[in-house]
């Protein structure tokens, strides 16, 4: 079995050039999907995706199809704002039309949408993070209150299930009034409950994100955390927490430090002790960035990315002893310019040093890839993962999830059975 897995890697290495294989553009190669290794990654039980941002969960082709089939979403055809979405009930103006109509009239091509709606289309003279953060603005109305929001998340959850992912922990944006936050939260929860009718073994949990960028008022994150506390107490999944944590996002080297939010985090946890701290930190190549240390000081249970841990070796034993899991997103890290060659990604060393890591997808829509399947495929090849290491990564994703003991044990049993059946067929 292990020998067969090694042969799957050898077959890919022999048929693709090293110059192409360790950059994510290789994922556009049609013949890649015919390889037995890719089919293995697609079919394997992946456990959980612990780090997926709610507005960017499905592959770009799926998002395009979703918008084409939803006439409540209109797209701006004005060259100055081309590609921005708005709900029809907002009466956005004459330059907006249904995407199906815009495609039929030649206002867009699908190839153009791939550029407008992904990191691939970032102009060479523009900072990739500016482009990246604007993608969320373009798609903001996917997450607006109402049927479209519910349909979008149900579509996303069903796609994840099709990729053999049994548990999802999504980052959500709960800005606005308490009433608006409640309506949005219920849209997401209702989408989850609806998906469970088709995929009864699925579990989903939500982690709202505060904003630490200097361009946002401090009050925004206070508002989001206030709403999170209310939703944590209000929405339950058969008595268990649905809202399970808090996070802080935005480009790390140009934003406020997470330490500035210490009092707000403590205040939030006092009101809702069941929430877990799960902070983006170390999403940078800067040796001078100390956000991982600050996240540990704030008792984070997991760390989003943790890319530059190599610059702080004194923290490695602390992370291992505390059992803090790194949510590693290799394709995202490369797409945002942190790692030109995935063979050089430090997570391969973290894994072999005994640091807990789980592979995560981050923003598959904007990275133009398939949720988690592609992360496993690229990591297996770039890090020369052994079969035991692949199984460990899949196991870690459930072990370090924020499910309660009962649900975690249930998911583990299902996962073990799925892997046993999968390997028997392999």
C-alpha positions as CSV (number, residue, x, y, z in Angstrom):
1,X,0.0,0.0,0.0
2,X,2.8,2.4,1.0
3,X,4.8,1.3,-2.1
4,X,1.8,2.0,-4.3
5,X,1.4,5.5,-2.9
6,X,5.1,6.2,-3.5
7,X,4.6,5.0,-7.1
8,X,1.8,7.5,-7.5
9,X,4.2,10.3,-6.7
10,X,6.9,8.9,-9.0
11,X,4.5,8.8,-11.9
12,X,3.7,12.5,-11.5
13,X,7.4,13.5,-11.0
14,X,8.3,11.7,-14.2
15,X,5.6,13.3,-16.3
16,X,5.8,16.9,-15.2
17,X,8.7,19.4,-15.2
18,X,10.2,20.4,-11.8
19,X,10.0,24.0,-13.1
20,X,6.2,23.8,-13.2
21,X,5.3,21.3,-10.6
22,X,5.8,23.3,-7.4
23,X,4.0,26.4,-8.4
24,X,0.2,26.5,-8.3
25,X,-0.3,27.4,-11.9
26,X,0.3,23.6,-12.6
27,X,-3.2,23.1,-11.3
28,X,-4.5,24.5,-14.6
29,X,-3.0,21.6,-16.5
30,X,-5.8,19.3,-17.7
31,X,-3.7,16.2,-17.7
32,X,-3.0,16.7,-14.0
33,X,-6.5,15.6,-13.1
34,X,-6.0,12.3,-14.9
35,X,-3.1,11.3,-12.7
36,X,-3.8,8.6,-10.1
37,X,-2.3,10.7,-7.4
38,X,-4.8,13.5,-8.0
39,X,-7.6,11.0,-8.0
40,X,-6.3,9.7,-4.7
41,X,-6.3,13.2,-3.2
42,X,-9.8,13.8,-4.5
43,X,-11.2,10.5,-3.1
44,X,-9.3,10.4,0.2
45,X,-11.2,11.2,3.5
46,X,-9.8,14.6,4.4
47,X,-11.4,15.1,7.8
48,X,-11.8,18.8,8.3
49,X,-11.0,22.1,6.8
50,X,-10.3,24.3,9.8
51,X,-9.6,27.5,7.9
52,X,-12.0,28.5,5.1
53,X,-13.3,32.1,4.6
54,X,-17.0,32.1,4.1
55,X,-17.2,34.2,0.9
56,X,-14.5,32.3,-1.0
57,X,-15.1,28.6,-0.4
58,X,-15.8,27.0,-3.8
59,X,-13.7,26.8,-7.0
60,X,-14.1,29.9,-9.2
61,X,-15.9,27.8,-11.9
62,X,-18.5,26.8,-9.3
63,X,-18.9,30.4,-8.2
64,X,-19.4,31.6,-11.8
65,X,-22.1,28.9,-12.3
66,X,-23.8,29.9,-9.0
67,X,-24.0,33.5,-10.1
68,X,-25.1,32.6,-13.6
69,X,-28.0,30.6,-12.1
70,X,-29.0,33.3,-9.6
71,X,-30.7,36.3,-11.1
72,X,-31.0,38.0,-7.7
73,X,-27.3,38.7,-8.1
74,X,-26.3,41.4,-10.7
75,X,-22.9,42.2,-12.0
76,X,-21.5,45.6,-12.8
77,X,-20.5,46.0,-16.4
78,X,-19.1,49.5,-16.0
79,X,-15.4,49.3,-16.9
80,X,-14.5,51.3,-13.8
81,X,-16.1,48.8,-11.5
82,X,-16.3,45.7,-13.6
83,X,-17.1,42.5,-11.8
84,X,-18.7,43.9,-8.6
85,X,-21.8,42.0,-7.5
86,X,-24.9,43.5,-6.0
87,X,-28.3,42.1,-5.1
88,X,-31.1,43.2,-7.4
89,X,-33.3,44.4,-4.6
90,X,-30.8,47.2,-3.9
91,X,-31.6,48.7,-7.3
92,X,-27.9,49.1,-8.1
93,X,-28.2,51.0,-11.4
94,X,-28.2,50.6,-15.2
95,X,-24.7,49.2,-15.5
96,X,-25.7,46.1,-13.5
97,X,-27.3,43.1,-15.1
98,X,-27.7,39.3,-14.5
99,X,-24.4,37.5,-15.3
100,X,-26.2,35.1,-17.7
101,X,-27.3,38.1,-19.7
102,X,-23.9,39.8,-19.5
103,X,-22.2,36.6,-20.9
104,X,-24.8,36.2,-23.6
105,X,-24.3,39.8,-24.7
106,X,-20.5,39.5,-24.7
107,X,-20.0,41.9,-21.8
108,X,-17.9,39.3,-20.1
109,X,-16.3,36.0,-21.0
110,X,-15.7,33.2,-18.4
111,X,-12.0,33.6,-18.9
112,X,-12.3,37.3,-18.0
113,X,-14.2,36.4,-14.8
114,X,-11.4,34.0,-13.9
115,X,-9.1,37.1,-13.9
116,X,-11.4,39.6,-12.4
117,X,-12.4,37.3,-9.5
118,X,-9.1,35.6,-8.6
119,X,-5.6,36.5,-7.6
120,X,-4.4,35.5,-11.1
121,X,-5.8,38.8,-12.4
122,X,-3.8,41.0,-10.1
123,X,-2.1,43.7,-12.2
124,X,1.7,43.7,-12.1
125,X,1.7,47.3,-10.8
126,X,-0.7,46.6,-7.9
127,X,0.0,45.2,-4.5
128,X,-1.4,41.7,-4.3
129,X,-3.0,42.3,-0.9
130,X,-4.9,45.3,-2.2
131,X,-6.3,43.2,-5.0
132,X,-7.0,40.3,-2.7
133,X,-8.9,42.3,-0.2
134,X,-10.9,44.0,-2.9
135,X,-12.1,40.6,-4.1
136,X,-14.0,40.2,-0.9
137,X,-15.7,43.6,-1.6
138,X,-16.6,42.4,-5.1
139,X,-18.4,39.4,-3.7
140,X,-19.7,41.0,-0.5
141,X,-23.4,40.5,-1.6
142,X,-22.9,36.8,-1.6
143,X,-23.0,37.1,2.2
144,X,-25.8,39.5,2.4
145,X,-28.9,38.6,4.4
146,X,-31.6,36.6,2.5
147,X,-32.1,33.6,0.2
148,X,-29.0,34.2,-1.8
149,X,-26.8,34.0,1.3
150,X,-28.4,30.7,2.3
151,X,-28.2,29.3,-1.2
152,X,-24.5,30.2,-1.5
153,X,-23.5,28.5,1.7
154,X,-25.6,25.4,1.0
155,X,-23.9,25.2,-2.4
156,X,-20.5,25.6,-0.7
157,X,-21.2,23.0,2.0
158,X,-22.4,20.5,-0.6
159,X,-19.3,21.0,-2.6
160,X,-17.1,20.4,0.4
161,X,-19.0,17.1,1.0
162,X,-18.3,16.1,-2.5
163,X,-14.6,16.5,-1.8
164,X,-14.9,14.1,1.1
165,X,-14.6,16.8,3.8
166,X,-16.8,16.0,6.8
167,X,-16.2,19.0,9.0
168,X,-15.8,22.7,8.2
169,X,-14.9,25.6,10.4
170,X,-15.6,28.8,8.4
171,X,-14.6,32.4,9.1
172,X,-17.6,34.7,9.0
173,X,-18.0,38.5,8.9
174,X,-20.7,39.6,11.4
175,X,-20.6,43.3,10.9
176,X,-23.7,45.4,11.4
177,X,-26.5,45.6,13.9
178,X,-27.3,42.7,16.2
179,X,-30.5,42.1,14.1
180,X,-28.5,41.9,10.9
181,X,-25.9,39.7,12.4
182,X,-28.6,37.3,13.6
183,X,-30.3,37.1,10.2
184,X,-26.9,36.4,8.5
185,X,-26.0,33.8,11.2
186,X,-29.3,32.0,10.7
187,X,-28.8,32.0,6.9
188,X,-25.5,30.2,7.4
189,X,-26.9,27.8,10.0
190,X,-30.0,27.1,8.0
191,X,-27.8,26.3,5.0
192,X,-25.9,23.8,7.2
193,X,-29.1,22.2,8.5
194,X,-30.4,21.9,4.9
195,X,-27.1,20.3,3.7
196,X,-27.3,17.7,6.5
197,X,-30.5,16.3,5.0
198,X,-28.3,15.1,2.1
199,X,-25.1,14.6,4.0
200,X,-26.1,13.7,7.5
201,X,-22.5,13.2,8.8
202,X,-21.5,16.8,8.0
203,X,-20.7,19.2,10.8
204,X,-20.0,22.9,10.4
205,X,-18.9,25.5,13.0
206,X,-18.4,29.2,12.6
207,X,-15.6,31.6,13.7
208,X,-16.4,35.3,13.2
209,X,-13.4,37.5,12.3
210,X,-12.6,41.0,13.6
211,X,-10.6,43.5,11.5
212,X,-7.2,44.8,12.5
213,X,-6.4,46.9,9.4
214,X,-5.7,50.5,10.1
215,X,-8.3,51.5,7.5
216,X,-11.1,50.2,9.7
217,X,-12.5,52.0,12.8
218,X,-11.8,50.2,16.1
219,X,-15.6,50.1,16.7
220,X,-16.0,47.6,13.8
221,X,-14.2,44.7,15.6
222,X,-16.0,45.6,18.9
223,X,-19.3,45.4,17.0
224,X,-18.3,42.0,15.4
225,X,-17.3,40.5,18.7
226,X,-20.5,41.8,20.4
227,X,-22.5,40.1,17.7
228,X,-20.4,36.9,18.1
229,X,-21.2,36.7,21.8
230,X,-24.9,37.1,21.0
231,X,-24.8,34.4,18.3
232,X,-22.7,32.1,20.4
233,X,-25.5,32.0,23.0
234,X,-28.4,32.2,20.6
235,X,-27.6,29.5,17.9
236,X,-27.0,25.9,18.9
237,X,-26.6,22.7,16.9
238,X,-28.6,20.2,19.0
239,X,-27.5,22.0,22.1
240,X,-23.9,22.3,21.0
241,X,-22.1,25.5,20.1
242,X,-22.3,26.6,16.5
243,X,-20.2,29.8,16.9
244,X,-17.0,28.4,18.4
245,X,-14.3,31.1,18.2
246,X,-13.0,34.5,17.4
247,X,-10.3,35.6,15.0
248,X,-8.6,38.8,13.6
249,X,-7.7,39.2,10.0
250,X,-6.1,41.6,7.4
251,X,-2.6,41.9,5.9
252,X,-0.3,41.3,8.8
253,X,2.7,43.6,8.2
254,X,0.6,46.7,7.6
255,X,-2.1,46.3,10.3
256,X,-2.5,46.8,14.0
257,X,-0.8,44.1,16.2
258,X,-3.2,41.6,17.7
259,X,-1.8,42.6,21.1
260,X,-3.8,45.9,20.7
261,X,-7.0,43.8,20.9
262,X,-6.0,42.0,24.2
263,X,-8.5,43.8,26.4
264,X,-11.3,43.3,23.8
265,X,-10.6,39.6,23.5
266,X,-10.6,39.1,27.3
267,X,-13.8,41.1,27.6
268,X,-15.4,38.9,24.9
269,X,-14.3,35.7,26.5
270,X,-15.7,36.8,29.9
271,X,-19.1,37.1,28.3
272,X,-18.8,33.9,26.3
273,X,-16.2,31.5,28.0
274,X,-17.1,28.8,25.5
275,X,-15.5,30.7,22.6
276,X,-12.0,29.7,21.5
277,X,-9.3,32.2,20.4
278,X,-8.0,31.2,16.9
279,X,-5.8,34.0,15.5
280,X,-4.2,34.7,12.2
281,X,-0.5,35.1,13.0
282,X,2.8,34.7,11.2
283,X,1.3,35.1,7.8
284,X,4.5,36.7,6.6
285,X,8.1,36.1,5.7
286,X,9.4,38.9,7.9
287,X,11.8,37.7,10.6
288,X,10.9,40.8,12.7
289,X,7.2,39.9,12.9
290,X,6.3,38.7,16.4
291,X,2.6,38.1,16.0
292,X,2.9,34.3,16.8
293,X,4.4,35.1,20.2
294,X,1.6,37.6,20.8
295,X,-1.0,35.1,19.8
296,X,0.3,32.6,22.2
297,X,0.3,35.2,24.9
298,X,-3.5,35.6,24.1
299,X,-3.9,31.9,24.6
300,X,-4.8,31.1,21.1
301,X,-5.8,27.5,20.6
302,X,-4.8,27.4,16.9
303,X,-2.8,29.7,14.7
304,X,-3.9,30.7,11.2
305,X,-0.9,30.1,9.0
306,X,2.1,30.4,11.4
307,X,4.3,30.7,8.3
308,X,7.2,32.5,9.9
309,X,7.6,30.3,12.9
310,X,11.0,29.4,11.6
311,X,12.2,32.9,12.6
312,X,11.2,32.2,16.3
313,X,12.6,28.7,17.2
314,X,12.1,29.4,20.9
315,X,8.4,29.2,20.3
316,X,8.4,25.7,18.8
317,X,8.4,23.8,22.1
318,X,5.8,26.1,23.5
319,X,3.5,25.3,20.6
320,X,4.2,21.6,20.9
321,X,3.7,21.5,24.7
322,X,0.5,23.6,24.5
323,X,-0.8,21.6,21.5
324,X,-1.4,24.6,19.4
325,X,-2.2,23.6,15.8
326,X,-1.0,25.6,12.8
327,X,-3.7,26.0,10.1
328,X,-1.3,25.7,7.1
329,X,-2.6,26.9,3.8
330,X,0.2,26.2,1.2
331,X,-1.6,27.3,-1.9
332,X,-2.8,30.5,-0.3
333,X,0.7,31.3,0.9
334,X,2.1,30.9,-2.6
335,X,-0.7,32.8,-4.3
336,X,-0.1,35.8,-1.9
337,X,3.6,35.8,-2.7
338,X,5.0,34.3,0.5
339,X,6.6,31.2,-1.1
340,X,7.7,31.0,-4.7
341,X,8.5,27.3,-4.6
342,X,6.3,25.0,-2.4
343,X,9.4,22.8,-1.8
344,X,10.7,25.7,0.4
345,X,7.5,26.0,2.4
346,X,8.5,25.6,6.1
347,X,5.5,23.6,7.1
348,X,7.2,20.4,5.9
349,X,9.8,20.9,8.6
350,X,7.2,21.9,11.2
351,X,5.4,18.6,10.6
352,X,8.6,16.5,11.0
353,X,9.6,18.4,14.1
354,X,6.4,17.3,15.8
355,X,4.6,20.6,15.6
356,X,0.8,20.1,15.1
357,X,-0.3,21.2,11.7
358,X,-3.5,20.7,9.6
359,X,-3.8,21.5,5.9
360,X,-6.4,24.1,5.2
361,X,-7.8,25.8,2.1
362,X,-8.2,29.5,3.1
363,X,-9.7,31.1,0.0
364,X,-10.1,28.6,-2.8
365,X,-12.2,30.8,-5.0
366,X,-9.6,33.6,-5.2
367,X,-6.7,31.1,-5.6
368,X,-8.4,29.4,-8.4
369,X,-8.2,25.9,-6.9
370,X,-10.3,23.0,-5.6
371,X,-11.0,23.2,-1.9
372,X,-8.4,21.2,0.1
373,X,-7.9,18.5,-2.6
374,X,-5.4,20.7,-4.3
375,X,-3.6,21.6,-1.0
376,X,-3.1,17.9,-0.3
377,X,-1.9,17.2,-3.9
378,X,0.6,20.0,-3.9
379,X,1.9,19.2,-0.3
380,X,2.3,15.5,-1.1
381,X,4.5,16.3,-4.1
382,X,6.4,19.4,-2.8
383,X,7.1,17.9,0.7
384,X,7.4,14.3,-0.4
385,X,4.9,13.3,2.1
386,X,4.6,9.6,3.1
387,X,1.3,7.9,3.3
388,X,1.4,7.9,7.1
389,X,2.0,11.7,7.1
390,X,-1.0,12.2,4.8
391,X,-3.1,10.2,7.3
392,X,-1.7,12.2,10.2
393,X,-2.6,15.5,8.6
394,X,-6.1,14.3,8.0
395,X,-6.4,13.1,11.6
396,X,-5.0,16.4,12.9
397,X,-7.8,18.3,11.2
398,X,-10.3,16.6,13.4
399,X,-8.2,16.3,16.5
400,X,-7.6,20.1,16.7
401,X,-11.2,21.0,15.6
402,X,-13.4,23.0,18.0
403,X,-16.1,20.3,18.0
404,X,-17.1,19.2,21.5
405,X,-16.0,15.7,22.7
406,X,-19.1,13.9,21.6
407,X,-19.1,15.2,18.0
408,X,-15.3,14.9,17.7
409,X,-15.4,11.3,18.8
410,X,-18.3,10.6,16.3
411,X,-16.4,12.3,13.5
412,X,-13.2,10.3,14.4
413,X,-15.1,7.0,14.2
414,X,-16.6,7.9,10.8
415,X,-13.1,9.1,9.6
416,X,-11.4,5.9,10.7
417,X,-14.0,3.8,8.9
418,X,-13.8,5.9,5.8
419,X,-10.0,5.6,5.7
420,X,-10.2,1.8,6.3
421,X,-12.6,1.4,3.4
422,X,-10.6,3.9,1.2
423,X,-7.3,2.0,1.7
424,X,-9.0,-1.3,1.1
425,X,-10.1,0.0,-2.3
426,X,-6.7,1.5,-2.9
